[in-house]
Amino acid sequence: MDLRKIEGTISSLASTYCRPASEVPRLGLHSPYLTLAAIYASSQKHGKAVKFGIMSLESLGFVIKGADIPHISDAPLVVKKWGLMNDAVVGCWMILCYAFRELAPTLASQAEGYARVSYKICVGEDETFDQTYSGLSNRVDGFLTTAK
């Protein structure tokens, strides 16, 4: 799989948009960015996993500050504006949690916190979050393949 070519194709598609994603979400880019984030996280390329995880969220209209790599110490991870919500957003935050554990450990728990909030928005409660997602999962998106 030629990831550079895939990145180039997605970048070309992204350049066709006139308005910022914070104003007009780029729904066609969310899934490709998220897929790249998962591939890079699985390959232990944590910097690229963070880059494409954030781009995935931004394509849905999220405005996020403090996710820069290399991370500036003490700068928190902050969602300045929430975007369009879907269940894949939870997995995206968990991919970010996975990558941040290696790159910026202080941000990992913040990313997991945002995953929990996203889960609550999508599901309507967060009591079952720990039975569904875990930073200790064998999957980069934190999803637990067997129910507890």
C-alpha positions as CSV (number, residue, x, y, z in Angstrom):
1,M,0.0,0.0,0.0
2,D,1.5,3.3,-1.1
3,L,0.5,5.6,1.8
4,R,2.3,8.6,0.3
5,K,0.1,8.3,-2.8
6,I,-3.0,7.9,-0.7
7,E,-2.0,11.0,1.3
8,G,-1.4,13.0,-1.9
9,T,-4.8,12.0,-3.3
10,I,-6.6,13.0,-0.1
11,S,-4.6,16.3,0.0
12,S,-5.7,17.0,-3.6
13,L,-9.3,16.3,-2.6
14,A,-9.0,18.6,0.4
15,S,-7.7,21.4,-1.7
16,T,-11.0,21.5,-3.6
17,Y,-12.8,23.0,-0.6
18,C,-13.2,26.8,-0.5
19,R,-14.4,27.3,3.1
20,P,-12.8,26.1,6.3
21,A,-14.0,22.8,7.7
22,S,-15.0,24.6,10.9
23,E,-17.7,26.3,8.8
24,V,-18.5,23.5,6.3
25,P,-17.5,20.0,7.5
26,R,-15.7,17.9,4.9
27,L,-17.5,14.6,5.4
28,G,-15.7,12.9,2.5
29,L,-12.3,13.4,4.2
30,H,-13.2,12.1,7.7
31,S,-13.0,8.4,7.0
32,P,-9.8,8.5,4.9
33,Y,-8.0,10.6,7.5
34,L,-9.2,8.3,10.3
35,T,-8.1,5.2,8.3
36,L,-4.6,6.7,7.9
37,A,-4.5,7.6,11.6
38,A,-5.3,3.9,12.5
39,I,-2.7,2.6,10.0
40,Y,0.0,4.8,11.3
41,A,-0.9,4.0,14.9
42,S,-0.7,0.3,14.1
43,S,2.7,0.9,12.5
44,Q,3.9,2.7,15.6
45,K,4.2,6.0,13.6
46,H,2.7,8.0,16.4
47,G,3.4,11.4,15.0
48,K,1.5,10.7,11.8
49,A,-1.3,9.0,13.7
50,V,-1.8,12.2,15.7
51,K,-1.6,14.3,12.5
52,F,-4.3,12.3,10.7
53,G,-6.4,11.8,13.8
54,I,-6.6,15.5,14.3
55,M,-7.2,16.1,10.6
56,S,-10.1,13.6,10.8
57,L,-11.7,15.5,13.7
58,E,-11.1,18.8,12.0
59,S,-12.8,17.6,8.8
60,L,-15.9,17.2,10.9
61,G,-15.7,20.8,12.1
62,F,-13.8,20.3,15.3
63,V,-11.3,23.1,16.3
64,I,-8.6,21.6,18.5
65,K,-5.7,23.3,20.2
66,G,-2.7,21.8,22.0
67,A,-2.2,18.7,19.9
68,D,1.0,19.9,18.2
69,I,3.9,17.4,18.0
70,P,6.4,17.9,19.4
71,H,4.2,18.8,22.4
72,I,4.9,22.0,24.3
73,S,4.9,21.0,28.0
74,D,1.9,22.1,30.1
75,A,-0.1,23.0,27.0
76,P,-3.5,21.2,27.5
77,L,-5.4,19.5,24.7
78,V,-8.5,21.7,24.2
79,V,-11.6,21.4,22.0
80,K,-12.3,25.0,21.1
81,K,-15.3,24.0,19.0
82,W,-17.1,20.7,18.7
83,G,-17.9,19.4,15.3
84,L,-20.3,16.9,13.8
85,M,-20.6,13.8,16.0
86,N,-20.6,10.2,15.0
87,D,-19.5,7.0,16.6
88,A,-16.2,7.0,14.8
89,V,-15.2,10.1,16.7
90,V,-14.9,8.0,19.9
91,G,-12.4,5.7,18.1
92,C,-10.5,8.6,16.7
93,W,-10.0,10.1,20.2
94,M,-8.8,6.6,21.4
95,I,-6.3,6.5,18.5
96,L,-5.1,9.8,19.7
97,C,-4.9,8.5,23.3
98,Y,-2.8,5.6,22.0
99,A,-0.4,7.8,20.1
100,F,-0.1,10.4,22.8
101,R,0.9,7.7,25.4
102,E,4.2,7.6,23.4
103,L,4.6,11.2,22.3
104,A,2.9,13.3,25.0
105,P,1.7,11.2,27.9
106,T,0.0,14.2,29.6
107,L,-2.4,14.4,26.6
108,A,-3.3,10.7,26.6
109,S,-5.7,11.0,29.5
110,Q,-7.2,14.2,28.1
111,A,-7.8,12.4,24.7
112,E,-9.5,9.6,26.6
113,G,-11.6,12.1,28.4
114,Y,-12.8,13.5,25.1
115,A,-13.5,10.0,23.9
116,R,-15.7,9.5,27.0
117,V,-17.6,12.8,26.3
118,S,-18.0,11.8,22.6
119,Y,-19.3,8.4,23.7
120,K,-21.8,10.0,26.1
121,I,-23.0,12.3,23.3
122,C,-23.5,9.4,20.9
123,V,-24.8,6.8,23.3
124,G,-26.6,9.0,25.8
125,E,-24.6,7.7,28.8
126,D,-21.0,6.9,29.7
127,E,-21.5,4.2,32.3
128,T,-20.7,1.5,29.7
129,F,-17.7,3.3,28.2
130,D,-15.2,1.2,30.2
131,Q,-16.9,-2.0,29.0
132,T,-16.6,-0.8,25.4
133,Y,-13.3,1.1,25.1
134,S,-10.0,0.8,26.9
135,G,-6.6,2.3,26.5
136,L,-5.4,-1.3,27.2
137,S,-7.2,-2.8,24.2
138,N,-5.2,-4.7,21.6
139,R,-6.8,-2.4,19.0
140,V,-5.4,1.1,18.4
141,D,-9.0,2.5,18.5
142,G,-9.4,1.2,22.0
143,F,-12.5,-0.9,21.1
144,L,-12.8,-4.0,23.2
145,T,-13.6,-6.9,21.0
146,T,-15.3,-8.9,23.8
147,A,-17.9,-7.5,26.2
148,K,-16.9,-7.4,29.8
